[in-house]
Amino acid sequence: MSTIYGATGLGQMAASTWRVSSFFNRYWGALLERRERQRVRTALCDLSDWELKDIGTTRGEIDYVASNRGTDPRGI
């Protein structure tokens, strides 16, 4: 009977460990995504108005572009 209980306990422990690991993986992914947005935002803020116009965006769209890199702000 103790063997069955031990196996059940290990299963619960593995599930708990998986949840904690999953939480840290999501947290780490969110942290990396935030750092990438900050890097893009900094790079775009360093450009001149002419350079921004050349790539088809404005200063007012920098935050949007940095947050939604896969979406075109012009709707094209």
PAZAPA-4460 file (N, C-alpha, C; in steps of 0.05 Angstrom, whole numbers, plus 32768, in hexadecimal, padded with zeros to 4 digits):
% residues 76
    n_x    n_y    n_z   ca_x   ca_y   ca_z    c_x    c_y    c_z   seq   type   mol
   8010   7FE8   8000   8000   8000   8000   8011   8019   8000     1      M     A
   8028   8019   800D   8039   8030   800D   8045   8036   7FF2     2      S     A
   8049   8020   7FE2   8054   8024   7FC7   8040   8033   7FB6     3      T     A
   8026   802D   7FB8   8012   803A   7FA8   8010   8058   7FB1     4      I     A
   8011   805C   7FCB   8010   8077   7FD5   8028   8087   7FCC     5      Y     A
   8040   807B   7FCC   8058   8088   7FC3   8056   8090   7FA6     6      G     A
   804B   807E   7F96   8049   8084   7F79   8035   809B   7F74     7      A     A
   8020   809B   7F84   800C   80B1   7F81   8018   80CB   7F8A     8      T     A
   8028   80CA   7FA0   8035   80E2   7FA9   8048   80ED   7F95     9      G     A
   8057   80DB   7F87   8069   80E4   7F73   805B   80F1   7F5B    10      L     A
   8044   80E6   7F54   8034   80F2   7F3F   802A   810E   7F45    11      G     A
   8022   8112   7F5E   8019   812C   7F67   8030   813F   7F68    12      Q     A
   8047   8135   7F71   805F   8146   7F72   8068   814F   7F56    13      M     A
   8067   813C   7F43   806F   8142   7F28   805C   8157   7F1C    14      A     A
   8042   8154   7F21   802F   8168   7F17   8034   8183   7F23    15      A     A
   803A   8184   7F3C   8040   819D   7F4A   8059   81AA   7F3F    16      S     A
   806E   8199   7F3B   8087   81A3   7F30   8083   81AE   7F14    17      T     A
   8072   81A0   7F04   806C   81A9   7EE9   805E   81C4   7EE9    18      W     A
   804C   81C9   7EFC   803E   81E2   7EFE   8051   81F9   7F04    19      R     A
   8063   81F4   7F17   8077   8208   7F1F   8089   820E   7F07    20      V     A
   8092   81F9   7EFA   80A4   81FC   7EE3   8095   820B   7ECD    21      S     A
   807C   8205   7EC8   806D   8212   7EB4   806A   8230   7EBA    22      S     A
   8065   8236   7ED4   8063   8252   7EDC   807D   8261   7ED6    23      F     A
   8094   8256   7EDE   80AD   8263   7ED9   80B3   8266   7EBB    24      F     A
   80AC   8252   7EAB   80B0   8254   7E8E   809F   826A   7E82    25      N     A
   8086   826D   7E8B   8075   8283   7E81   8080   829E   7E8A    26      R     A
   8089   829F   7EA3   8095   82B8   7EAE   80AE   82C0   7E9E    27      Y     A
   80BF   82AC   7E99   80D8   82B1   7E8A   80D2   82BB   7E6E    28      W     A
   80BE   82AE   7E61   80B6   82B6   7E46   80AB   82D2   7E45    29      G     A
   809C   82D9   7E59   8091   82F4   7E5B   80A7   8309   7E60    30      A     A
   80BA   8302   7E70   80D1   8313   7E75   80E1   8318   7E5C    31      L     A
   80E7   8303   7E4D   80F6   8305   7E34   80E7   8316   7E20    32      L     A
   80CD   8312   7E1E   80BC   8321   7E0C   80BC   833F   7E13    33      E     A
   80BB   8345   7E2D   80BC   8361   7E36   80D7   836E   7E2F    34      R     A
   80EC   835F   7E33   8107   836A   7E2D   810A   836F   7E0F    35      R     A
   80FE   835E   7DFE   8100   8361   7DE1   80F0   837A   7DD9    36      E     A
   80D8   837E   7DE5   80C8   8397   7DE0   80D8   83B0   7DE7    37      R     A
   80E5   83AF   7DFE   80F5   83C6   7E07   810C   83CB   7DF3    38      Q     A
   8119   83B6   7DE9   812F   83B9   7DD6   8125   83C5   7DBC    39      R     A
   810E   83BC   7DB2   8103   83C7   7D9A   80FB   83E4   7D9D    40      V     A
   80EE   83EA   7DB4   80E5   8405   7DBA   80FD   8418   7DBB    41      R     A
   8113   840F   7DC8   812B   8420   7DCA   8137   8424   7DAF    42      T     A
   8138   840F   7D9E   8144   8412   7D84   8133   8425   7D73    43      A     A
   8119   8423   7D74   8108   8435   7D64   8109   8452   7D6F    44      L     A
   810C   8456   7D89   810E   8471   7D93   8128   847E   7D8B    45      C     A
   813C   846E   7D86   8156   8479   7D7E   8156   8483   7D61    46      D     A
   8143   847A   7D51   8142   8483   7D35   8138   849F   7D33    47      L     A
   8140   84AC   7D1D   8136   84C8   7D18   811A   84C6   7D0C    48      S     A
   810D   84DD   7D0A   80F2   84DD   7CFF   80F3   84D5   7CE1    49      D     A
   8108   84DC   7CD3   810A   84D4   7CB7   810E   84B6   7CB4    50      W     A
   811E   84AA   7CC6   8121   848D   7CC5   8107   847F   7CCC    51      E     A
   80F9   8489   7CDF   80DF   847D   7CE6   80CC   847F   7CCE    52      L     A
   80CB   8496   7CC1   80BA   849A   7CAA   80C2   8486   7C94    53      K     A
   80DC   8481   7C91   80E6   846F   7C7C   80DC   8453   7C81    54      D     A
   80D9   844A   7C99   80CF   842F   7C9F   80B1   842E   7CA2    55      I     A
   80A4   8446   7C9F   8087   8446   7C9E   8079   8448   7CB9    56      G     A
   8086   8455   7CCC   8079   8458   7CE6   8080   8474   7CF1    57      T     A
   8073   847C   7D07   8077   8496   7D13   807F   8492   7D30    58      T     A
   8087   84A8   7D3D   808E   84A6   7D5A   8076   849D   7D6B    59      R     A
   805F   84A5   7D63   8047   849E   7D72   8040   8480   7D70    60      G     A
   804B   8473   7D5D   8045   8456   7D59   805B   8444   7D65    61      E     A
   806F   844F   7D71   8086   843F   7D7A   807D   842B   7D8F    62      I     A
   806D   8433   7DA3   8063   8420   7DB7   8053   840A   7DAB    63      D     A
   8041   8411   7D98   8030   83FD   7D8B   8041   83E9   7D7C    64      Y     A
   8054   83F4   7D6C   8065   83E2   7D5C   8076   83D0   7D6E    65      V     A
   8080   83DA   7D84   8091   83CA   7D96   8080   83B4   7DA3    66      A     A
   8067   83BA   7DAA   8056   83A7   7DB7   8049   8393   7DA4    67      S     A
   8045   839A   7D8B   8037   8389   7D78   8049   8386   7D5F    68      N     A
   805F   8379   7D63   8072   8377   7D4D   8068   8368   7D35    69      R     A
   8054   8357   7D38   8049   8348   7D22   8033   8355   7D13    70      G     A
   802B   836D   7D1C   8014   837C   7D11   801E   8396   7D04    71      T     A
   8015   839B   7CED   801C   83B4   7CDF   800A   83CB   7CE9    72      D     A
   8015   83E1   7CF4   8005   83F6   7CFF   7FF4   8405   7CE9    73      P     A
   7FFC   8402   7CD0   7FED   840F   7CBB   7FD6   83FF   7CB1    74      R     A
   7FD3   83E6   7CBB   7FBD   83D5   7CB2   7FC0   83C9   7C97    75      G     A
   7FD9   83C8   7C8D   7FDE   83BD   7C73   7FE0   839F   7C75    76      I     A
***
